[in-house]
Amino acid sequence: MKVAILGSGLIGRSWAMVFGRGGHEVVLWDREPGQVERALSHIAHTLPVMAEAGLIGNAGAVGRRIRSAESLAEVLTGVAFVQESIVERAEPKQALFAEVERIAPADAIISSSTSAIMPSIIFGALATRQRCLVAHPMNPPHLAPIVELCGAHFTSPDVIARSREFMAGCGMSPIVVKREIEGFILNRLQLAVLNESFRLIAGDYVTAGDLDKTFKDGLALRWSFMGPIETIDLNAPDGVADYLDRYGSTIRRVGESQSGAAPWPSDIGARLDAERRAAIPRDKLGEAIAWRDRRMMALSAHMRAENGKTPR
Protein backbone atom coordinates (compact mmCIF):
# COMPACT_ATOMS: atom_id res chain seq x y z
CA MET A 1 0.00 0.00 0.00
CA LYS A 2 1.32 3.43 -0.92
CA VAL A 3 1.33 6.16 1.74
CA ALA A 4 2.02 9.82 0.94
CA ILE A 5 3.72 12.11 3.47
CA LEU A 6 3.02 15.79 2.77
CA GLY A 7 5.49 17.86 4.76
CA SER A 8 8.73 16.19 5.83
CA GLY A 9 9.69 18.12 8.96
CA LEU A 10 9.98 16.55 12.41
CA ILE A 11 6.55 14.91 12.35
CA GLY A 12 6.49 13.97 8.68
CA ARG A 13 9.84 12.18 8.75
CA SER A 14 8.80 10.36 11.92
CA TRP A 15 5.54 9.23 10.27
CA ALA A 16 7.60 7.92 7.35
CA MET A 17 9.42 5.55 9.72
CA VAL A 18 6.12 4.45 11.27
CA PHE A 19 4.55 3.57 7.92
CA GLY A 20 7.75 2.04 6.58
CA ARG A 21 7.91 -0.09 9.72
CA GLY A 22 4.37 -1.19 8.91
CA GLY A 23 5.53 -2.60 5.57
CA HIS A 24 4.14 0.13 3.32
CA GLU A 25 5.63 2.04 0.40
CA VAL A 26 6.21 5.56 1.77
CA VAL A 27 6.76 8.61 -0.42
CA LEU A 28 7.83 11.98 1.02
CA TRP A 29 7.07 15.37 -0.51
CA ASP A 30 7.65 18.93 0.67
CA ARG A 31 7.35 22.37 -0.91
CA GLU A 32 10.51 23.58 0.83
CA PRO A 33 13.65 22.86 -1.22
CA GLY A 34 16.03 20.46 0.51
CA GLN A 35 13.58 19.43 3.21
CA VAL A 36 12.96 15.93 1.87
CA GLU A 37 16.70 15.31 1.50
CA ARG A 38 17.23 16.35 5.12
CA ALA A 39 14.40 14.07 6.17
CA LEU A 40 15.83 11.08 4.31
CA SER A 41 19.24 11.70 5.88
CA HIS A 42 17.67 11.82 9.34
CA ILE A 43 15.74 8.60 8.64
CA ALA A 44 18.87 6.82 7.40
CA HIS A 45 20.63 7.75 10.66
CA THR A 46 17.69 6.89 12.93
CA LEU A 47 16.60 3.48 11.61
CA PRO A 48 19.82 1.63 12.61
CA VAL A 49 19.54 3.12 16.11
CA MET A 50 15.96 1.86 16.31
CA ALA A 51 17.10 -1.58 15.19
CA GLU A 52 19.77 -1.61 17.91
CA ALA A 53 17.07 -0.78 20.45
CA GLY A 54 14.90 -3.65 19.20
CA LEU A 55 12.15 -1.41 17.82
CA ILE A 56 12.43 -2.65 14.23
CA GLY A 57 13.74 -5.87 12.85
CA ASN A 58 15.62 -4.74 9.74
CA ALA A 59 16.65 -1.11 9.29
CA GLY A 60 17.67 -1.64 5.68
CA ALA A 61 14.33 -3.16 4.70
CA VAL A 62 12.40 -0.31 6.32
CA GLY A 63 14.65 2.29 4.72
CA ARG A 64 14.19 0.83 1.24
CA ARG A 65 10.44 1.38 1.52
CA ILE A 66 10.89 5.15 1.95
CA ARG A 67 11.63 7.46 -0.98
CA SER A 68 11.04 10.99 -2.21
CA ALA A 69 8.76 12.56 -4.82
CA GLU A 70 9.49 15.64 -6.89
CA SER A 71 5.91 16.87 -7.19
CA LEU A 72 2.55 16.71 -5.48
CA ALA A 73 1.17 14.83 -8.49
CA GLU A 74 3.91 12.19 -8.17
CA VAL A 75 3.47 11.66 -4.45
CA LEU A 76 -0.32 11.28 -4.81
CA THR A 77 -0.37 8.93 -7.81
CA GLY A 78 -1.82 5.59 -6.71
CA VAL A 79 -1.82 6.59 -3.04
CA ALA A 80 -4.11 4.85 -0.51
CA PHE A 81 -3.44 6.97 2.59
CA VAL A 82 -2.34 10.61 2.79
CA GLN A 83 -0.74 12.00 5.97
CA GLU A 84 -0.21 15.79 6.01
CA SER A 85 2.23 17.35 8.48
CA ILE A 86 2.79 20.93 7.31
CA VAL A 87 2.68 24.15 9.36
CA GLU A 88 0.10 24.28 12.17
CA ARG A 89 -2.22 26.84 10.57
CA ALA A 90 -5.63 26.24 9.05
CA GLU A 91 -5.24 28.26 5.83
CA PRO A 92 -2.17 26.48 4.41
CA LYS A 93 -3.72 23.13 5.24
CA GLN A 94 -7.00 24.05 3.56
CA ALA A 95 -5.17 25.21 0.43
CA LEU A 96 -3.08 22.05 0.28
CA PHE A 97 -6.05 19.73 0.74
CA ALA A 98 -7.93 21.50 -2.04
CA GLU A 99 -5.07 20.45 -4.33
CA VAL A 100 -4.91 16.96 -2.83
CA GLU A 101 -8.61 16.39 -3.41
CA ARG A 102 -8.22 17.14 -7.13
CA ILE A 103 -5.25 14.79 -7.59
CA ALA A 104 -5.52 11.87 -5.15
CA PRO A 105 -7.48 8.74 -6.04
CA ALA A 106 -11.14 8.94 -5.04
CA ASP A 107 -10.79 6.10 -2.51
CA ALA A 108 -7.68 7.47 -0.75
CA ILE A 109 -8.05 8.42 2.92
CA ILE A 110 -6.89 11.98 3.66
CA SER A 111 -5.50 12.74 7.10
CA SER A 112 -3.93 15.67 8.95
CA SER A 113 -1.41 15.58 11.80
CA THR A 114 -2.76 18.81 13.32
CA SER A 115 -2.40 18.99 17.09
CA ALA A 116 -5.37 21.26 17.79
CA ILE A 117 -7.32 22.40 14.71
CA MET A 118 -10.69 20.67 14.37
CA PRO A 119 -11.25 18.60 11.21
CA SER A 120 -14.43 20.51 10.32
CA ILE A 121 -12.25 23.63 9.95
CA ILE A 122 -9.58 21.93 7.84
CA PHE A 123 -11.77 19.81 5.57
CA GLY A 124 -15.21 21.47 5.66
CA ALA A 125 -14.97 23.03 2.19
CA LEU A 126 -13.96 19.81 0.41
CA ALA A 127 -16.43 17.97 -1.80
CA THR A 128 -15.10 14.58 -0.60
CA ARG A 129 -14.77 15.52 3.06
CA GLN A 130 -16.35 12.23 4.16
CA ARG A 131 -12.96 10.54 3.61
CA CYS A 132 -11.05 13.07 5.74
CA LEU A 133 -9.95 12.95 9.38
CA VAL A 134 -7.27 14.05 11.81
CA ALA A 135 -4.62 11.53 12.90
CA HIS A 136 -2.80 13.40 15.67
CA PRO A 137 0.32 11.70 17.07
CA MET A 138 2.51 12.49 20.02
CA ASN A 139 5.97 13.75 19.07
CA PRO A 140 7.83 11.74 17.85
CA PRO A 141 5.35 9.14 16.54
CA HIS A 142 8.01 6.58 15.63
CA LEU A 143 8.77 6.30 19.37
CA ALA A 144 5.39 7.12 20.97
CA PRO A 145 2.63 4.82 19.68
CA ILE A 146 -0.45 6.85 20.63
CA VAL A 147 -2.41 8.41 17.77
CA GLU A 148 -5.77 10.18 18.07
CA LEU A 149 -8.23 9.64 15.23
CA CYS A 150 -10.79 12.42 15.04
CA GLY A 151 -13.37 12.92 12.36
CA ALA A 152 -15.95 15.67 11.91
CA HIS A 153 -19.69 15.09 11.67
CA PHE A 154 -19.20 14.45 7.95
CA THR A 155 -16.43 11.83 8.28
CA SER A 156 -17.49 8.33 7.29
CA PRO A 157 -17.43 5.79 10.16
CA ASP A 158 -15.82 3.37 7.70
CA VAL A 159 -12.93 5.80 7.18
CA ILE A 160 -12.37 5.96 10.95
CA ALA A 161 -12.48 2.16 11.19
CA ARG A 162 -10.10 1.69 8.24
CA SER A 163 -7.70 4.29 9.63
CA ARG A 164 -7.72 2.62 13.02
CA GLU A 165 -6.89 -0.75 11.46
CA PHE A 166 -4.17 0.82 9.31
CA MET A 167 -2.52 2.60 12.25
CA ALA A 168 -2.63 -0.49 14.45
CA GLY A 169 -0.99 -2.47 11.64
CA CYS A 170 1.87 0.05 11.68
CA GLY A 171 2.52 -0.54 15.38
CA MET A 172 0.58 2.47 16.62
CA SER A 173 -1.95 2.56 19.47
CA PRO A 174 -4.95 4.38 17.98
CA ILE A 175 -7.79 5.91 19.97
CA VAL A 176 -10.98 7.46 18.57
CA VAL A 177 -12.07 10.95 19.57
CA LYS A 178 -15.83 10.44 19.44
CA ARG A 179 -16.71 14.12 18.88
CA GLU A 180 -14.39 16.85 17.65
CA ILE A 181 -13.02 19.25 20.25
CA GLU A 182 -10.15 21.73 20.08
CA GLY A 183 -6.91 20.10 21.22
CA PHE A 184 -8.45 16.61 21.03
CA ILE A 185 -7.76 14.37 24.06
CA LEU A 186 -3.98 14.21 24.41
CA ASN A 187 -3.34 17.94 24.25
CA ARG A 188 -6.29 18.87 26.46
CA LEU A 189 -4.87 16.61 29.16
CA GLN A 190 -1.33 17.84 28.58
CA LEU A 191 -2.39 21.50 28.62
CA ALA A 192 -4.37 21.03 31.84
CA VAL A 193 -1.17 19.74 33.47
CA LEU A 194 0.90 22.57 31.95
CA ASN A 195 -1.52 25.27 33.08
CA GLU A 196 -1.46 23.99 36.66
CA SER A 197 2.33 23.55 36.52
CA PHE A 198 2.80 27.16 35.39
CA ARG A 199 0.53 28.41 38.20
CA LEU A 200 2.39 26.40 40.85
CA ILE A 201 5.76 27.68 39.63
CA ALA A 202 4.52 31.27 39.24
CA GLY A 203 3.06 31.15 42.75
CA ASP A 204 6.46 30.11 44.11
CA TYR A 205 5.21 26.78 45.43
CA VAL A 206 7.88 24.76 43.60
CA THR A 207 10.79 25.13 41.20
CA ALA A 208 10.53 23.90 37.62
CA GLY A 209 13.16 21.26 38.37
CA ASP A 210 11.30 19.86 41.36
CA LEU A 211 8.01 19.92 39.49
CA ASP A 212 9.57 17.85 36.70
CA LYS A 213 10.92 15.41 39.31
CA THR A 214 7.38 15.00 40.65
CA PHE A 215 6.40 13.58 37.28
CA LYS A 216 9.44 11.56 36.25
CA ASP A 217 10.06 10.06 39.71
CA GLY A 218 6.38 9.81 40.67
CA LEU A 219 3.35 10.06 38.43
CA ALA A 220 5.11 8.97 35.25
CA LEU A 221 6.17 5.65 36.80
CA ARG A 222 2.53 4.64 37.02
CA TRP A 223 1.37 6.52 33.95
CA SER A 224 3.96 4.81 31.74
CA PHE A 225 1.85 1.64 31.80
CA MET A 226 -1.62 2.66 33.02
CA GLY A 227 -3.82 5.72 32.79
CA PRO A 228 -5.32 7.91 35.54
CA ILE A 229 -8.68 6.10 35.67
CA GLU A 230 -7.01 2.71 35.94
CA THR A 231 -4.68 4.21 38.55
CA ILE A 232 -7.44 5.33 40.91
CA ASP A 233 -9.30 2.05 40.38
CA LEU A 234 -6.26 0.29 41.87
CA ASN A 235 -5.64 2.86 44.60
CA ALA A 236 -8.57 1.92 46.83
CA PRO A 237 -9.49 -1.51 48.26
CA ASP A 238 -12.81 -1.72 46.42
CA GLY A 239 -11.96 0.09 43.21
CA VAL A 240 -12.85 3.38 41.58
CA ALA A 241 -16.19 3.97 43.31
CA ASP A 242 -14.53 3.41 46.68
CA TYR A 243 -11.72 5.81 45.70
CA LEU A 244 -14.21 8.56 44.86
CA ASP A 245 -16.10 7.96 48.10
CA ARG A 246 -12.83 8.49 49.98
CA TYR A 247 -11.28 11.33 47.99
CA GLY A 248 -14.05 12.78 45.83
CA SER A 249 -14.61 15.85 48.02
CA THR A 250 -10.90 16.69 47.87
CA ILE A 251 -10.85 16.24 44.09
CA ARG A 252 -13.82 18.60 43.71
CA ARG A 253 -12.36 21.17 46.12
CA VAL A 254 -8.98 21.27 44.41
CA GLY A 255 -10.68 21.37 41.02
CA GLU A 256 -12.70 24.41 42.07
CA SER A 257 -9.52 26.15 43.26
CA GLN A 258 -7.85 25.39 39.94
CA SER A 259 -10.76 26.61 37.80
CA GLY A 260 -10.92 29.83 39.81
CA ALA A 261 -7.18 30.45 39.82
CA ALA A 262 -5.70 33.49 38.14
CA PRO A 263 -4.02 32.80 34.77
CA TRP A 264 -0.30 32.26 34.93
CA PRO A 265 1.71 35.46 34.36
CA SER A 266 3.11 36.45 30.98
CA ASP A 267 6.71 36.38 32.24
CA ILE A 268 6.57 32.65 33.05
CA GLY A 269 8.27 31.80 29.74
CA ALA A 270 11.32 33.90 30.58
CA ARG A 271 11.48 32.47 34.11
CA LEU A 272 11.28 28.90 32.90
CA ASP A 273 13.78 29.54 30.13
CA ALA A 274 16.31 30.92 32.62
CA GLU A 275 16.02 27.84 34.82
CA ARG A 276 16.09 25.40 31.91
CA ARG A 277 19.03 27.09 30.16
CA ALA A 278 20.98 26.88 33.41
CA ALA A 279 20.37 23.13 33.29
CA ILE A 280 20.86 22.72 29.51
CA PRO A 281 22.56 25.52 27.54
CA ARG A 282 20.83 26.47 24.32
CA ASP A 283 23.65 25.08 22.19
CA LYS A 284 23.22 21.69 23.89
CA LEU A 285 19.50 21.32 23.14
CA GLY A 286 20.17 19.09 20.12
CA GLU A 287 22.16 16.71 22.31
CA ALA A 288 19.37 16.72 24.88
CA ILE A 289 16.79 15.85 22.22
CA ALA A 290 18.95 12.94 21.06
CA TRP A 291 19.23 11.80 24.71
CA ARG A 292 15.44 11.99 25.03
CA ASP A 293 14.97 9.88 21.90
CA ARG A 294 17.42 7.23 23.14
CA ARG A 295 15.57 7.04 26.46
CA MET A 296 12.23 6.78 24.65
CA MET A 297 13.62 4.00 22.46
CA ALA A 298 14.77 2.06 25.52
CA LEU A 299 11.42 2.56 27.25
CA SER A 300 9.48 1.61 24.10
CA ALA A 301 11.54 -1.57 23.74
CA HIS A 302 10.88 -2.43 27.38
CA MET A 303 7.15 -1.81 27.01
CA ARG A 304 7.00 -3.96 23.88
CA ALA A 305 8.73 -6.78 25.74
CA GLU A 306 6.39 -6.41 28.69
CA ASN A 307 3.37 -6.49 26.38
CA GLY A 308 4.62 -9.54 24.52
CA LYS A 309 5.08 -7.62 21.27
CA THR A 310 7.84 -8.51 18.84
CA PRO A 311 9.69 -6.00 16.65
CA ARG A 312 8.75 -5.78 12.98
Disulfide bonds with the S-S distance in Angstrom:
none
